[in-house]
Amino acid sequence: MNYFQTMRHVILPQALRLSIPPTVGFSVQVIKGTALASIIGFVELTKAGTMLNNATFEPFTIFCPCGPALLRAVLPPFLLRALSGEKSSMTLVYVDNVHKAFGELEVLKGINLSVAQGEVVAIIGRSGSGKAPCCAA
């Protein structure tokens, strides 16, 4: 067997059998740990799934049905509309000519922003570039 055949027929099947269950379990823990999922109360769903998984050791059978239910409950309706491509002309956030300074250091210089309903906006920048003051303004 050459290298690729060995990987395909021997190594990868063993690696997948060993790595998929912990990966699924970790993913569930990440979902459970989010504040939004905790507020909505779906911790009970994932807790029940974890208990069943501990008894049966079949994470896909248990958590695959839980995933769509969690996403449907956790994703807000406006985000679902944005993902579907539906647009709205209603402006939810409007910021005009925002300035913010910490002593002599001016971190925001004339920021303008308009966010309509259904739009998703990401504010990206390095540490100390003024992302948090922009959101708080």
Buried (B, 14 or more C-beta within 10 A) or exposed (E): EEEEEEEEEEEEEEEEEEEEBEEBBEEBEEBBEBEEBEEEEBBEBBEEBBEBBEEEEEBEEBBEEBBEEBEEBBEEEBEEBBEEEEEEEEEEEEBEEBEBEEEEEEBBEEBEEEEBBBBEEEEEEEEEEBBEBBEEE
